[in-house]
Amino acid sequence: MLENKKIIILGDRDGIPGGAIEKCLENMPLDVVFSTTECFV
Amino acid sequence: MDLENQKRVKALAEEHGKENIIVLLGGADAEASGLIAETVLNGDPAYAGVLTGVQLGLPAYHVLEPEIKNDIDPGLFDENLSMMEMVLEVDEIVEEVSSIRKQFLGD
């Protein structure tokens, strides 16, 4: 379902950071257009 | 959801079209994940950011939901996500995020 989609990644510092999600999508036919890691204080 | 990120998401939805976008969440718990899912689907429930009253209708999934997990290479999943899958309350997160999708997208 991710194929050929524009992906927005909203990671969480206390959960799964954006960078970890990005690494999982490597080599997939999709386009990560924004990736960040939010911090809830 | 972070106010600056609301601006970025709104601009990206306008640029690429909501039908082409999927939002992936890494939230630590059901409440945090649900709030972000609601924000990108139906507007900011905290009435704080630019998405207040803006129904972008972007499909949001937590990265540990089966629909997403099954798309990810198992080796990369093990390397990057399996540890957090053991720590987080995955069932609660899945139930919350999927129910919000159902509420606002009907699926």
Backbone of each chain as nested JSON, in Angstrom:
{
  "chains": [
    {"id": "A", "residues": [
      {"number": 1, "name": "MET", "atoms": {"N": [0.813, -1.216, 0.0], "CA": [0.0, 0.0, 0.0], "C": [0.851, 1.272, 0.0]}},
      {"number": 2, "name": "LEU", "atoms": {"N": [2.153, 1.116, 0.284], "CA": [3.026, 2.286, 0.301], "C": [3.606, 2.6, -1.08]}},
      {"number": 3, "name": "GLU", "atoms": {"N": [3.481, 1.639, -1.98], "CA": [4.1, 1.772, -3.291], "C": [3.65, 3.03, -4.041]}},
      {"number": 4, "name": "ASN", "atoms": {"N": [4.623, 3.756, -4.546], "CA": [4.386, 4.953, -5.36], "C": [3.697, 6.082, -4.606]}},
      {"number": 5, "name": "LYS", "atoms": {"N": [3.717, 6.017, -3.271], "CA": [3.086, 7.072, -2.48], "C": [4.127, 8.09, -2.013]}},
      {"number": 6, "name": "LYS", "atoms": {"N": [3.646, 9.274, -1.702], "CA": [4.448, 10.288, -1.023], "C": [4.266, 10.035, 0.474]}},
      {"number": 7, "name": "ILE", "atoms": {"N": [5.372, 9.864, 1.172], "CA": [5.294, 9.458, 2.576], "C": [5.709, 10.615, 3.482]}},
      {"number": 8, "name": "ILE", "atoms": {"N": [4.857, 10.888, 4.463], "CA": [5.184, 11.847, 5.52], "C": [5.414, 11.037, 6.792]}},
      {"number": 9, "name": "ILE", "atoms": {"N": [6.597, 11.177, 7.388], "CA": [6.932, 10.413, 8.59], "C": [6.93, 11.337, 9.797]}},
      {"number": 10, "name": "LEU", "atoms": {"N": [6.079, 11.021, 10.77], "CA": [6.024, 11.79, 12.008], "C": [6.433, 10.855, 13.143]}},
      {"number": 11, "name": "GLY", "atoms": {"N": [7.739, 10.77, 13.364], "CA": [8.264, 9.901, 14.41], "C": [8.084, 10.532, 15.783]}},
      {"number": 12, "name": "ASP", "atoms": {"N": [8.498, 9.781, 16.794], "CA": [8.316, 10.221, 18.176], "C": [9.586, 9.87, 18.952]}},
      {"number": 13, "name": "ARG", "atoms": {"N": [10.153, 10.848, 19.607], "CA": [11.399, 10.611, 20.339], "C": [11.241, 9.506, 21.389]}},
      {"number": 14, "name": "ASP", "atoms": {"N": [10.064, 9.424, 21.997], "CA": [9.839, 8.419, 23.035], "C": [9.286, 7.114, 22.472]}},
      {"number": 15, "name": "GLY", "atoms": {"N": [8.994, 7.118, 21.195], "CA": [8.499, 5.901, 20.555], "C": [9.469, 5.485, 19.47]}},
      {"number": 16, "name": "ILE", "atoms": {"N": [9.046, 5.624, 18.232], "CA": [9.912, 5.265, 17.104], "C": [10.329, 6.544, 16.379]}},
      {"number": 17, "name": "PRO", "atoms": {"N": [11.619, 6.848, 16.366], "CA": [12.095, 8.073, 15.701], "C": [11.901, 8.003, 14.188]}},
      {"number": 18, "name": "GLY", "atoms": {"N": [11.781, 9.177, 13.584], "CA": [11.592, 9.236, 12.137], "C": [12.681, 8.513, 11.366]}},
      {"number": 19, "name": "GLY", "atoms": {"N": [13.929, 8.635, 11.83], "CA": [15.05, 8.015, 11.129], "C": [14.923, 6.502, 11.038]}},
      {"number": 20, "name": "ALA", "atoms": {"N": [14.405, 5.87, 12.094], "CA": [14.249, 4.409, 12.095], "C": [13.194, 3.993, 11.065]}},
      {"number": 21, "name": "ILE", "atoms": {"N": [12.132, 4.785, 10.974], "CA": [11.081, 4.478, 9.985], "C": [11.641, 4.661, 8.576]}},
      {"number": 22, "name": "GLU", "atoms": {"N": [12.401, 5.745, 8.382], "CA": [13.017, 5.996, 7.065], "C": [13.87, 4.817, 6.61]}},
      {"number": 23, "name": "LYS", "atoms": {"N": [14.681, 4.29, 7.524], "CA": [15.57, 3.178, 7.159], "C": [14.776, 1.963, 6.687]}},
      {"number": 24, "name": "CYS", "atoms": {"N": [13.605, 1.765, 7.275], "CA": [12.771, 0.614, 6.887], "C": [12.208, 0.759, 5.476]}},
      {"number": 25, "name": "LEU", "atoms": {"N": [12.15, 1.979, 4.98], "CA": [11.533, 2.219, 3.67], "C": [12.56, 2.256, 2.546]}},
      {"number": 26, "name": "GLU", "atoms": {"N": [13.836, 2.076, 2.917], "CA": [14.894, 2.099, 1.908], "C": [14.617, 1.055, 0.837]}},
      {"number": 27, "name": "ASN", "atoms": {"N": [14.932, 1.387, -0.389], "CA": [14.784, 0.469, -1.534], "C": [13.334, 0.21, -1.927]}},
      {"number": 28, "name": "MET", "atoms": {"N": [12.392, 0.897, -1.292], "CA": [10.996, 0.727, -1.702], "C": [10.648, 1.812, -2.722]}},
      {"number": 29, "name": "PRO", "atoms": {"N": [9.756, 1.499, -3.669], "CA": [9.382, 2.481, -4.693], "C": [8.391, 3.504, -4.152]}},
      {"number": 30, "name": "LEU", "atoms": {"N": [8.913, 4.425, -3.36], "CA": [8.078, 5.473, -2.769], "C": [8.942, 6.704, -2.569]}},
      {"number": 31, "name": "ASP", "atoms": {"N": [8.327, 7.771, -2.137], "CA": [9.031, 9.041, -2.001], "C": [8.771, 9.627, -0.613]}},
      {"number": 32, "name": "VAL", "atoms": {"N": [9.807, 9.628, 0.225], "CA": [9.651, 10.252, 1.545], "C": [9.785, 11.766, 1.368]}},
      {"number": 33, "name": "VAL", "atoms": {"N": [8.683, 12.491, 1.523], "CA": [8.708, 13.932, 1.274], "C": [8.973, 14.742, 2.546]}},
      {"number": 34, "name": "PHE", "atoms": {"N": [8.808, 14.101, 3.7], "CA": [9.081, 14.8, 4.965], "C": [9.26, 13.764, 6.06]}},
      {"number": 35, "name": "SER", "atoms": {"N": [10.273, 13.957, 6.862], "CA": [10.494, 13.047, 7.989], "C": [10.972, 13.853, 9.176]}},
      {"number": 36, "name": "THR", "atoms": {"N": [10.315, 13.649, 10.314], "CA": [10.708, 14.38, 11.506], "C": [10.48, 13.488, 12.72]}},
      {"number": 37, "name": "THR", "atoms": {"N": [11.023, 13.927, 13.84], "CA": [10.806, 13.226, 15.102], "C": [10.251, 14.228, 16.097]}},
      {"number": 38, "name": "GLU", "atoms": {"N": [9.017, 13.995, 16.509], "CA": [8.395, 14.927, 17.445], "C": [8.835, 14.61, 18.87]}},
      {"number": 39, "name": "CYS", "atoms": {"N": [8.737, 15.628, 19.695], "CA": [9.154, 15.496, 21.081], "C": [8.037, 16.042, 21.958]}},
      {"number": 40, "name": "PHE", "atoms": {"N": [7.363, 15.146, 22.674], "CA": [6.275, 15.591, 23.557], "C": [6.84, 15.824, 24.938]}},
      {"number": 41, "name": "VAL", "atoms": {"N": [6.717, 17.034, 25.428], "CA": [7.25, 17.326, 26.759], "C": [6.1, 17.643, 27.7]}}
    ]},
    {"id": "B", "residues": [
      {"number": 1, "name": "MET", "atoms": {"N": [0.097, 17.949, 18.124], "CA": [1.098, 17.839, 17.064], "C": [1.841, 19.169, 16.931]}},
      {"number": 2, "name": "ASP", "atoms": {"N": [3.147, 19.068, 16.78], "CA": [4.019, 20.228, 16.674], "C": [3.477, 21.243, 15.655]}},
      {"number": 3, "name": "LEU", "atoms": {"N": [3.49, 22.518, 16.034], "CA": [2.863, 23.545, 15.187], "C": [3.59, 23.726, 13.859]}},
      {"number": 4, "name": "GLU", "atoms": {"N": [4.921, 23.671, 13.89], "CA": [5.686, 23.795, 12.637], "C": [5.398, 22.617, 11.713]}},
      {"number": 5, "name": "ASN", "atoms": {"N": [5.288, 21.433, 12.3], "CA": [4.998, 20.254, 11.485], "C": [3.613, 20.339, 10.854]}},
      {"number": 6, "name": "GLN", "atoms": {"N": [2.676, 20.956, 11.555], "CA": [1.347, 21.152, 10.964], "C": [1.448, 21.985, 9.677]}},
      {"number": 7, "name": "LYS", "atoms": {"N": [2.274, 23.018, 9.734], "CA": [2.451, 23.863, 8.535], "C": [3.046, 23.056, 7.393]}},
      {"number": 8, "name": "ARG", "atoms": {"N": [4.081, 22.256, 7.703], "CA": [4.735, 21.461, 6.664], "C": [3.753, 20.459, 6.044]}},
      {"number": 9, "name": "VAL", "atoms": {"N": [2.992, 19.785, 6.901], "CA": [2.062, 18.761, 6.401], "C": [0.988, 19.401, 5.53]}},
      {"number": 10, "name": "LYS", "atoms": {"N": [0.501, 20.55, 5.94], "CA": [-0.531, 21.242, 5.156], "C": [0.019, 21.619, 3.776]}},
      {"number": 11, "name": "ALA", "atoms": {"N": [1.245, 22.163, 3.763], "CA": [1.852, 22.561, 2.493], "C": [2.09, 21.349, 1.592]}},
      {"number": 12, "name": "LEU", "atoms": {"N": [2.528, 20.232, 2.168], "CA": [2.785, 19.022, 1.377], "C": [1.487, 18.442, 0.816]}},
      {"number": 13, "name": "ALA", "atoms": {"N": [0.427, 18.508, 1.602], "CA": [-0.87, 18.007, 1.115], "C": [-1.345, 18.843, -0.074]}},
      {"number": 14, "name": "GLU", "atoms": {"N": [-1.118, 20.151, 0.017], "CA": [-1.52, 21.027, -1.092], "C": [-0.643, 20.793, -2.324]}},
      {"number": 15, "name": "GLU", "atoms": {"N": [0.636, 20.52, -2.097], "CA": [1.574, 20.328, -3.199], "C": [1.371, 18.989, -3.913]}},
      {"number": 16, "name": "HIS", "atoms": {"N": [1.199, 17.93, -3.152], "CA": [1.179, 16.584, -3.746], "C": [-0.222, 15.997, -3.916]}},
      {"number": 17, "name": "GLY", "atoms": {"N": [-1.209, 16.546, -3.223], "CA": [-2.565, 15.992, -3.31], "C": [-2.764, 14.897, -2.275]}},
      {"number": 18, "name": "LYS", "atoms": {"N": [-3.863, 14.976, -1.538], "CA": [-4.036, 14.056, -0.412], "C": [-4.152, 12.603, -0.854]}},
      {"number": 19, "name": "GLU", "atoms": {"N": [-4.584, 12.369, -2.094], "CA": [-4.741, 10.983, -2.554], "C": [-3.403, 10.292, -2.777]}},
      {"number": 20, "name": "ASN", "atoms": {"N": [-2.329, 11.078, -2.825], "CA": [-1.004, 10.491, -3.071], "C": [-0.17, 10.314, -1.81]}},
      {"number": 21, "name": "ILE", "atoms": {"N": [-0.713, 10.744, -0.673], "CA": [0.093, 10.801, 0.557], "C": [-0.374, 9.769, 1.579]}},
      {"number": 22, "name": "ILE", "atoms": {"N": [0.605, 9.174, 2.263], "CA": [0.33, 8.373, 3.452], "C": [1.209, 8.907, 4.573]}},
      {"number": 23, "name": "VAL", "atoms": {"N": [0.611, 9.088, 5.755], "CA": [1.357, 9.564, 6.917], "C": [1.691, 8.361, 7.801]}},
      {"number": 24, "name": "LEU", "atoms": {"N": [2.972, 8.203, 8.121], "CA": [3.4, 7.121, 9.006], "C": [3.792, 7.685, 10.367]}},
      {"number": 25, "name": "LEU", "atoms": {"N": [3.256, 7.081, 11.406], "CA": [3.476, 7.568, 12.763], "C": [4.392, 6.634, 13.539]}},
      {"number": 26, "name": "GLY", "atoms": {"N": [5.136, 7.231, 14.458], "CA": [5.989, 6.423, 15.338], "C": [5.648, 6.659, 16.796]}},
      {"number": 27, "name": "GLY", "atoms": {"N": [4.436, 7.071, 17.062], "CA": [4.01, 7.473, 18.402], "C": [4.281, 6.429, 19.471]}},
      {"number": 28, "name": "ALA", "atoms": {"N": [4.578, 6.926, 20.684], "CA": [4.958, 6.041, 21.788], "C": [3.767, 5.354, 22.423]}},
      {"number": 29, "name": "ASP", "atoms": {"N": [2.59, 5.944, 22.284], "CA": [1.412, 5.317, 22.891], "C": [0.166, 5.629, 22.059]}},
      {"number": 30, "name": "ALA", "atoms": {"N": [-0.94, 5.028, 22.487], "CA": [-2.175, 5.146, 21.717], "C": [-2.665, 6.59, 21.665]}},
      {"number": 31, "name": "GLU", "atoms": {"N": [-2.581, 7.293, 22.8], "CA": [-3.111, 8.651, 22.858], "C": [-2.343, 9.594, 21.921]}},
      {"number": 32, "name": "ALA", "atoms": {"N": [-1.012, 9.565, 22.016], "CA": [-0.194, 10.447, 21.175], "C": [-0.392, 10.128, 19.696]}},
      {"number": 33, "name": "SER", "atoms": {"N": [-0.43, 8.841, 19.373], "CA": [-0.595, 8.436, 17.973], "C": [-1.973, 8.844, 17.456]}},
      {"number": 34, "name": "GLY", "atoms": {"N": [-2.978, 8.656, 18.303], "CA": [-4.339, 8.998, 17.91], "C": [-4.521, 10.486, 17.669]}},
      {"number": 35, "name": "LEU", "atoms": {"N": [-3.877, 11.297, 18.512], "CA": [-4.01, 12.754, 18.354], "C": [-3.405, 13.224, 17.035]}},
      {"number": 36, "name": "ILE", "atoms": {"N": [-2.271, 12.64, 16.671], "CA": [-1.642, 13.048, 15.41], "C": [-2.478, 12.553, 14.231]}},
      {"number": 37, "name": "ALA", "atoms": {"N": [-2.961, 11.321, 14.332], "CA": [-3.805, 10.792, 13.253], "C": [-5.033, 11.692, 13.059]}},
      {"number": 38, "name": "GLU", "atoms": {"N": [-5.651, 12.088, 14.17], "CA": [-6.831, 12.954, 14.082], "C": [-6.474, 14.303, 13.465]}},
      {"number": 39, "name": "THR", "atoms": {"N": [-5.305, 14.815, 13.825], "CA": [-4.897, 16.128, 13.319], "C": [-4.757, 16.129, 11.799]}},
      {"number": 40, "name": "VAL", "atoms": {"N": [-4.137, 15.081, 11.237], "CA": [-3.927, 15.074, 9.781], "C": [-5.17, 14.624, 9.024]}},
      {"number": 41, "name": "LEU", "atoms": {"N": [-6.117, 14.018, 9.733], "CA": [-7.361, 13.596, 9.08], "C": [-8.437, 14.675, 9.167]}},
      {"number": 42, "name": "ASN", "atoms": {"N": [-8.605, 15.186, 10.389], "CA": [-9.802, 15.996, 10.624], "C": [-9.524, 17.384, 11.181]}},
      {"number": 43, "name": "GLY", "atoms": {"N": [-8.244, 17.709, 11.39], "CA": [-7.912, 19.02, 11.95], "C": [-7.381, 18.91, 13.366]}},
      {"number": 44, "name": "ASP", "atoms": {"N": [-6.74, 19.96, 13.817], "CA": [-6.078, 19.974, 15.124], "C": [-7.101, 20.021, 16.26]}},
      {"number": 45, "name": "PRO", "atoms": {"N": [-7.227, 18.935, 17.042], "CA": [-8.211, 18.925, 18.139], "C": [-7.839, 19.872, 19.275]}},
      {"number": 46, "name": "ALA", "atoms": {"N": [-6.601, 20.35, 19.285], "CA": [-6.166, 21.279, 20.342], "C": [-6.415, 22.736, 19.937]}},
      {"number": 47, "name": "TYR", "atoms": {"N": [-6.904, 22.939, 18.721], "CA": [-7.182, 24.3, 18.216], "C": [-5.976, 25.224, 18.348]}},
      {"number": 48, "name": "ALA", "atoms": {"N": [-4.779, 24.702, 18.051], "CA": [-3.564, 25.501, 18.257], "C": [-2.836, 25.818, 16.952]}},
      {"number": 49, "name": "GLY", "atoms": {"N": [-2.888, 24.916, 15.994], "CA": [-2.071, 25.089, 14.801], "C": [-2.872, 25.428, 13.558]}},
      {"number": 50, "name": "VAL", "atoms": {"N": [-2.155, 25.495, 12.419], "CA": [-2.81, 25.879, 11.163], "C": [-3.814, 24.836, 10.685]}},
      {"number": 51, "name": "LEU", "atoms": {"N": [-3.752, 23.627, 11.256], "CA": [-4.713, 22.608, 10.836], "C": [-6.025, 22.666, 11.63]}},
      {"number": 52, "name": "THR", "atoms": {"N": [-6.149, 23.651, 12.497], "CA": [-7.425, 23.831, 13.195], "C": [-8.546, 24.029, 12.178]}},
      {"number": 53, "name": "GLY", "atoms": {"N": [-9.526, 23.147, 12.218], "CA": [-10.663, 23.264, 11.307], "C": [-10.354, 22.879, 9.865]}},
      {"number": 54, "name": "VAL", "atoms": {"N": [-9.146, 22.345, 9.63], "CA": [-8.744, 21.954, 8.269], "C": [-8.781, 20.429, 8.164]}},
      {"number": 55, "name": "GLN", "atoms": {"N": [-9.665, 19.917, 7.347], "CA": [-9.799, 18.469, 7.223], "C": [-8.985, 17.987, 6.017]}},
      {"number": 56, "name": "LEU", "atoms": {"N": [-7.715, 17.681, 6.278], "CA": [-6.859, 17.243, 5.178], "C": [-7.249, 15.858, 4.671]}},
      {"number": 57, "name": "GLY", "atoms": {"N": [-7.768, 15.027, 5.545], "CA": [-8.176, 13.685, 5.137], "C": [-7.018, 12.786, 4.745]}},
      {"number": 58, "name": "LEU", "atoms": {"N": [-5.841, 13.011, 5.352], "CA": [-4.679, 12.176, 5.019], "C": [-4.744, 10.86, 5.794]}},
      {"number": 59, "name": "PRO", "atoms": {"N": [-4.611, 9.725, 5.092], "CA": [-4.614, 8.455, 5.799], "C": [-3.364, 8.318, 6.657]}},
      {"number": 60, "name": "ALA", "atoms": {"N": [-3.556, 8.071, 7.948], "CA": [-2.429, 7.957, 8.875], "C": [-2.401, 6.551, 9.461]}},
      {"number": 61, "name": "TYR", "atoms": {"N": [-1.226, 5.967, 9.447], "CA": [-1.035, 4.629, 10.008], "C": [0.159, 4.655, 10.947]}},
      {"number": 62, "name": "HIS", "atoms": {"N": [0.042, 3.966, 12.077], "CA": [1.236, 3.74, 12.887], "C": [2.075, 2.702, 12.161]}},
      {"number": 63, "name": "VAL", "atoms": {"N": [3.384, 2.886, 12.223], "CA": [4.271, 2.012, 11.443], "C": [4.194, 0.549, 11.909]}},
      {"number": 64, "name": "LEU", "atoms": {"N": [3.696, 0.318, 13.123], "CA": [3.577, -1.059, 13.608], "C": [2.233, -1.697, 13.273]}},
      {"number": 65, "name": "GLU", "atoms": {"N": [1.344, -0.981, 12.595], "CA": [0.076, -1.594, 12.168], "C": [0.372, -2.64, 11.086]}},
      {"number": 66, "name": "PRO", "atoms": {"N": [-0.382, -3.741, 11.077], "CA": [-0.079, -4.835, 10.143], "C": [-0.034, -4.398, 8.682]}},
      {"number": 67, "name": "GLU", "atoms": {"N": [-0.892, -3.46, 8.289], "CA": [-0.907, -3.018, 6.886], "C": [0.445, -2.46, 6.455]}},
      {"number": 68, "name": "ILE", "atoms": {"N": [1.13, -1.804, 7.388], "CA": [2.426, -1.201, 7.077], "C": [3.551, -2.201, 7.323]}},
      {"number": 69, "name": "LYS", "atoms": {"N": [3.49, -2.865, 8.45], "CA": [4.543, -3.835, 8.808], "C": [4.736, -4.859, 7.687]}},
      {"number": 70, "name": "ASN", "atoms": {"N": [3.63, -5.317, 7.112], "CA": [3.708, -6.345, 6.067], "C": [4.362, -5.845, 4.785]}},
      {"number": 71, "name": "ASP", "atoms": {"N": [4.42, -4.536, 4.617], "CA": [5.049, -3.95, 3.426], "C": [6.561, -3.788, 3.591]}},
      {"number": 72, "name": "ILE", "atoms": {"N": [7.03, -3.862, 4.844], "CA": [8.44, -3.567, 5.134], "C": [9.28, -4.842, 5.043]}},
      {"number": 73, "name": "ASP", "atoms": {"N": [10.47, -4.704, 4.483], "CA": [11.408, -5.817, 4.412], "C": [11.639, -6.371, 5.829]}},
      {"number": 74, "name": "PRO", "atoms": {"N": [11.453, -7.696, 6.019], "CA": [11.557, -8.261, 7.374], "C": [12.908, -8.002, 8.033]}},
      {"number": 75, "name": "GLY", "atoms": {"N": [13.972, -8.021, 7.263], "CA": [15.298, -7.77, 7.83], "C": [15.428, -6.347, 8.343]}},
      {"number": 76, "name": "LEU", "atoms": {"N": [14.924, -5.389, 7.563], "CA": [14.974, -3.987, 7.992], "C": [14.058, -3.752, 9.186]}},
      {"number": 77, "name": "PHE", "atoms": {"N": [12.928, -4.461, 9.196], "CA": [12.012, -4.328, 10.341], "C": [12.699, -4.808, 11.611]}},
      {"number": 78, "name": "ASP", "atoms": {"N": [13.318, -5.981, 11.545], "CA": [14.008, -6.523, 12.717], "C": [15.082, -5.568, 13.209]}},
      {"number": 79, "name": "GLU", "atoms": {"N": [15.828, -5.014, 12.266], "CA": [16.952, -4.158, 12.592], "C": [16.521, -2.847, 13.246]}},
      {"number": 80, "name": "ASN", "atoms": {"N": [15.416, -2.284, 12.767], "CA": [15.051, -0.923, 13.18], "C": [13.824, -0.809, 14.082]}},
      {"number": 81, "name": "LEU", "atoms": {"N": [12.911, -1.764, 14.015], "CA": [11.638, -1.586, 14.716], "C": [11.29, -2.688, 15.709]}},
      {"number": 82, "name": "SER", "atoms": {"N": [11.902, -3.85, 15.604], "CA": [11.432, -4.984, 16.409], "C": [11.597, -4.733, 17.911]}},
      {"number": 83, "name": "MET", "atoms": {"N": [12.657, -4.012, 18.278], "CA": [12.855, -3.721, 19.7], "C": [11.695, -2.895, 20.257]}},
      {"number": 84, "name": "MET", "atoms": {"N": [11.318, -1.846, 19.532], "CA": [10.225, -0.995, 20.008], "C": [8.879, -1.717, 19.922]}},
      {"number": 85, "name": "GLU", "atoms": {"N": [8.763, -2.649, 18.992], "CA": [7.524, -3.423, 18.913], "C": [7.299, -4.213, 20.207]}},
      {"number": 86, "name": "MET", "atoms": {"N": [8.407, -4.647, 20.813], "CA": [8.289, -5.413, 22.062], "C": [7.941, -4.511, 23.239]}},
      {"number": 87, "name": "VAL", "atoms": {"N": [8.353, -3.251, 23.166], "CA": [8.206, -2.34, 24.307], "C": [6.854, -1.616, 24.302]}},
      {"number": 88, "name": "LEU", "atoms": {"N": [6.4, -1.23, 23.116], "CA": [5.18, -0.415, 23.023], "C": [3.917, -1.275, 23.143]}},
      {"number": 89, "name": "GLU", "atoms": {"N": [2.838, -0.621, 23.548], "CA": [1.528, -1.299, 23.646], "C": [0.905, -1.302, 22.253]}},
      {"number": 90, "name": "VAL", "atoms": {"N": [1.375, -2.229, 21.42], "CA": [1.02, -2.208, 20.005], "C": [-0.495, -2.388, 19.79]}},
      {"number": 91, "name": "ASP", "atoms": {"N": [-1.104, -3.312, 20.535], "CA": [-2.543, -3.566, 20.336], "C": [-3.375, -2.304, 20.585]}},
      {"number": 92, "name": "GLU", "atoms": {"N": [-3.027, -1.59, 21.657], "CA": [-3.764, -0.35, 21.978], "C": [-3.552, 0.704, 20.888]}},
      {"number": 93, "name": "ILE", "atoms": {"N": [-2.32, 0.819, 20.423], "CA": [-2.004, 1.811, 19.386], "C": [-2.775, 1.494, 18.105]}},
      {"number": 94, "name": "VAL", "atoms": {"N": [-2.752, 0.227, 17.713], "CA": [-3.432, -0.189, 16.48], "C": [-4.935, 0.083, 16.587]}},
      {"number": 95, "name": "GLU", "atoms": {"N": [-5.501, -0.261, 17.73], "CA": [-6.948, -0.065, 17.92], "C": [-7.313, 1.42, 17.827]}},
      {"number": 96, "name": "GLU", "atoms": {"N": [-6.511, 2.269, 18.464], "CA": [-6.812, 3.7, 18.489], "C": [-6.667, 4.333, 17.101]}},
      {"number": 97, "name": "VAL", "atoms": {"N": [-5.539, 4.077, 16.454], "CA": [-5.284, 4.727, 15.158], "C": [-6.266, 4.205, 14.103]}},
      {"number": 98, "name": "SER", "atoms": {"N": [-6.536, 2.907, 14.125], "CA": [-7.464, 2.363, 13.118], "C": [-8.888, 2.871, 13.363]}},
      {"number": 99, "name": "SER", "atoms": {"N": [-9.252, 3.056, 14.627], "CA": [-10.614, 3.547, 14.889], "C": [-10.758, 5.005, 14.449]}},
      {"number": 100, "name": "ILE", "atoms": {"N": [-9.695, 5.777, 14.576], "CA": [-9.751, 7.171, 14.112], "C": [-9.84, 7.221, 12.585]}},
      {"number": 101, "name": "ARG", "atoms": {"N": [-9.096, 6.34, 11.921], "CA": [-9.214, 6.26, 10.448], "C": [-10.63, 5.903, 10.041]}},
      {"number": 102, "name": "LYS", "atoms": {"N": [-11.188, 4.938, 10.766], "CA": [-12.547, 4.495, 10.434], "C": [-13.546, 5.638, 10.643]}},
      {"number": 103, "name": "GLN", "atoms": {"N": [-13.335, 6.375, 11.72], "CA": [-14.244, 7.48, 12.041], "C": [-14.231, 8.564, 10.962]}},
      {"number": 104, "name": "PHE", "atoms": {"N": [-13.03, 8.883, 10.463], "CA": [-12.94, 10.026, 9.553], "C": [-12.793, 9.656, 8.082]}},
      {"number": 105, "name": "LEU", "atoms": {"N": [-12.37, 8.412, 7.81], "CA": [-12.232, 7.997, 6.415], "C": [-13.248, 6.928, 6.039]}},
      {"number": 106, "name": "GLY", "atoms": {"N": [-13.802, 6.278, 7.073], "CA": [-14.786, 5.241, 6.809], "C": [-14.178, 3.921, 6.388]}},
      {"number": 107, "name": "ASP", "atoms": {"N": [-12.846, 3.745, 6.649], "CA": [-12.26, 2.424, 6.339], "C": [-11.28, 1.986, 7.411]}}
    ]}
  ]
}
